[in-house]
Amino acid sequence: MPQTKNGGMTKMEKQSPKDASANSKMEKPNSTNSIWTQKALLRRLARSPESRAKFVASHISNGIAFQIRALRNRNRWSQPKLAEEIGTTQNQVYRLENSSKTKPTISTLKKLAAVFDVALVVRFVPFSQIIAWATGTPLTDPGLSTTSLAVPSFRQEYGAVEPSFGSVPRSQDQVAQSQEQRRIPIAQESPLLADAAD
């Protein structure tokens, strides 16, 4: 975000998240305002491995950039102040907050987490989890276990889903059950295909 000549915060930076929400329409409780529905997102992800890779890359880049900016605003810091806190330049902070400008390293993310006094989670997850997260669907995280560490691929989780089917992802219980079943070889028939006619 550009700085004023005197190094102060711009009007947009000064506006707190509370001020920004005052300008928006009233939100319903428990509303996620997600632009995705589960069916639409699954349809997009089922197109190809390239579609899935692009979605994940975009999700990471945009999510990190927006979250860095939100955390900086929460602390009411200017970009130069955050730069000072993490030992870098204001230009680098600007680039971190602009998803198309730079890709932060794990080391930088750890510094940011320490400065903002928050935890940092970097892990591989099944697509059902990112679909639930992106659509604001409540889910139960299985925590750290041997089955949750051996993350199923999209095909293992959903089988051969056709993009035109628009199937809804399985519930977390079904995903957990399928993780248990992976210990014992079973037929590779997906319950999503039965739901595909919906």
Phi, psi and omega per residue, in radians:
M1 nan 2.307 -3.076
P2 -1.162 2.599 3.121
Q3 -1.777 2.728 3.026
T4 -1.323 2.854 -3.086
K5 -1.025 -0.617 -3.105
N6 -1.408 0.088 3.078
G7 1.457 0.023 3.124
G8 -1.360 -3.110 -3.137
M9 -1.476 2.558 3.065
T10 -1.314 2.924 -3.133
K11 -0.995 -0.728 -3.116
M12 -1.127 -0.671 3.134
E13 -1.191 -0.600 -3.124
K14 -1.214 -0.470 -3.100
Q15 -1.202 2.100 -3.127
S16 -1.354 2.801 3.084
P17 -0.967 -0.575 3.124
K18 -1.130 -0.738 3.113
D19 -1.102 -0.708 -3.120
A20 -1.131 -0.675 -3.119
S21 -1.257 -0.419 3.117
A22 -1.164 -0.483 3.135
N23 -1.440 -0.207 -3.106
S24 -1.665 2.943 3.120
K25 -1.149 2.748 3.106
M26 -1.070 2.350 3.137
E27 -1.663 2.529 3.041
K28 -1.325 2.551 3.055
P29 -1.040 2.528 3.134
N30 1.127 0.239 3.116
S31 -1.456 2.370 -3.138
T32 -1.751 -0.266 -3.106
N33 0.910 0.574 -3.139
S34 -1.241 2.466 3.085
I35 -1.424 -0.174 -3.099
W36 -1.844 2.567 2.853
T37 -1.867 2.782 3.141
Q38 -1.036 -0.769 -3.115
K39 -1.094 -0.797 -3.111
A40 -1.116 -0.735 -3.131
L41 -1.193 -0.745 3.099
L42 -1.083 -0.720 3.107
R43 -1.022 -0.773 3.139
R44 -1.135 -0.788 -3.101
L45 -1.196 -0.491 -3.116
A46 -1.304 -0.201 -3.109
R47 -1.001 -0.862 -3.081
S48 -3.002 2.853 3.046
P49 -1.043 -0.581 3.120
E50 -1.128 -0.715 3.089
S51 -1.048 -0.751 3.136
R52 -1.136 -0.757 3.138
A53 -1.096 -0.731 3.123
K54 -1.123 -0.738 3.136
F55 -1.081 -0.820 -3.121
V56 -1.086 -0.784 -3.140
A57 -1.067 -0.779 3.136
S58 -1.140 -0.743 -3.136
H59 -1.053 -0.746 3.134
I60 -1.189 -0.925 -3.079
S61 -1.026 -0.899 -3.108
N62 -1.187 -0.757 -3.119
G63 -1.060 -0.773 3.141
I64 -1.132 -0.850 -3.100
A65 -1.042 -0.838 -3.116
F66 -1.146 -0.639 -3.113
Q67 -1.247 -0.660 3.083
I68 -1.048 -0.807 3.135
R69 -1.087 -0.773 -3.128
A70 -1.098 -0.716 3.129
L71 -1.191 -0.677 3.087
R72 -1.097 -0.778 3.115
N73 -1.127 -0.646 3.100
R74 -0.999 -0.683 3.140
N75 -1.464 -0.050 -3.104
R76 0.996 0.746 3.122
W77 -1.778 2.580 2.974
S78 -1.434 2.950 3.070
Q79 -1.084 -0.742 3.092
P80 -1.051 -0.634 3.124
K81 -1.131 -0.784 3.098
L82 -1.108 -0.710 3.117
A83 -1.011 -0.767 3.115
E84 -1.079 -0.749 -3.106
E85 -1.096 -0.645 -3.097
I86 -1.781 0.040 3.062
G87 1.294 0.798 3.117
T88 -2.471 -2.920 -3.122
T89 -1.753 2.807 3.078
Q90 -1.059 -0.648 3.131
N91 -1.081 -0.672 3.115
Q92 -1.158 -0.671 3.092
V93 -1.122 -0.757 3.076
Y94 -0.973 -0.787 -3.127
R95 -1.155 -0.647 3.103
L96 -1.127 -0.569 -3.123
E97 -1.509 -0.029 3.118
N98 -2.048 1.835 -2.984
S99 -1.039 -0.391 -3.125
S100 -1.556 -0.095 -3.041
K101 -1.644 -0.620 -3.060
T102 -2.706 2.806 3.072
K103 -2.029 1.919 -3.097
P104 -1.168 2.576 3.088
T105 -1.500 2.866 3.072
I106 -1.058 -0.671 3.126
S107 -1.046 -0.780 3.105
T108 -1.126 -0.731 3.131
L109 -1.100 -0.656 3.103
K110 -1.142 -0.690 3.078
K111 -1.090 -0.790 3.139
L112 -1.077 -0.755 3.126
A113 -1.049 -0.743 -3.141
A114 -1.137 -0.776 -3.129
V115 -1.124 -0.693 -3.132
F116 -1.490 -0.095 -3.132
D117 1.007 0.874 3.090
V118 -2.273 2.863 3.072
A119 -1.469 2.776 3.076
L120 -2.188 2.237 3.115
V121 -2.078 2.123 3.064
V122 -2.230 1.967 -3.125
R123 -2.752 2.829 3.062
F124 -1.502 2.424 -3.133
V125 -2.348 2.750 3.059
P126 -1.212 2.704 -3.136
F127 -1.056 -0.533 3.113
S128 -1.033 -0.601 -3.126
Q129 -1.265 -0.733 3.133
I130 -1.245 -0.559 3.071
I131 -1.128 -0.813 3.123
A132 -1.084 -0.756 -3.111
W133 -1.147 -0.795 -3.106
A134 -1.175 -0.487 -3.113
T135 -1.709 -0.030 3.134
G136 1.301 0.392 3.128
T137 -1.467 2.213 3.121
P138 -1.033 2.490 3.097
L139 -2.552 2.782 3.073
T140 -1.803 2.099 3.135
D141 -1.384 2.225 -3.104
P142 -1.237 -0.096 -3.139
G143 1.264 -2.933 3.140
L144 -1.543 2.025 3.081
S145 -2.629 2.920 -3.134
T146 -1.092 -0.615 3.137
T147 -1.283 -0.591 3.138
S148 -1.316 -0.386 3.107
L149 -1.369 -0.522 3.091
A150 -1.567 1.358 -3.017
V151 -1.216 2.281 3.115
P152 -1.272 2.581 3.053
S153 -1.271 2.974 3.108
F154 -0.996 -0.807 -3.127
R155 -1.140 -0.691 3.107
Q156 -1.136 -0.619 -3.084
E157 -1.394 -0.706 -3.022
Y158 -1.975 -0.168 -3.089
G159 1.242 -2.710 -3.116
A160 -1.569 1.390 -3.139
V161 -1.481 2.229 3.075
E162 -1.453 2.379 -3.121
P163 -1.001 -0.539 -3.094
S164 -1.333 -0.269 -3.105
F165 -1.197 -0.702 -3.125
G166 1.150 0.668 -3.127
S167 -1.175 2.645 3.089
V168 -1.514 2.406 3.107
P169 -1.032 2.669 3.119
R170 -1.171 2.730 3.092
S171 -1.202 2.859 3.121
Q172 -1.062 -0.575 3.091
D173 -1.108 -0.737 3.127
Q174 -1.155 -0.665 3.111
V175 -1.129 -0.790 3.122
A176 -1.067 -0.724 3.120
Q177 -1.105 -0.722 -3.132
S178 -1.176 -0.563 3.086
Q179 -1.147 -0.683 3.083
E180 -1.142 -0.712 -3.091
Q181 -1.208 -0.383 3.132
R182 -1.145 -0.331 3.083
R183 -1.199 -0.508 -3.140
I184 -2.004 2.160 3.140
P185 -1.011 2.253 3.103
I186 -2.317 2.966 3.100
A187 -1.082 2.533 -3.076
Q188 -1.544 0.641 3.122
E189 -1.548 2.275 -3.080
S190 -1.647 2.351 3.066
P191 -1.145 -0.314 3.111
L192 -1.139 -0.579 -3.120
L193 -1.144 -0.553 3.085
A194 -1.204 -0.578 3.120
D195 -1.433 -0.181 -2.992
A196 -1.104 -0.413 -3.128
A197 -1.263 -0.258 -3.137
D198 -1.026 nan nan
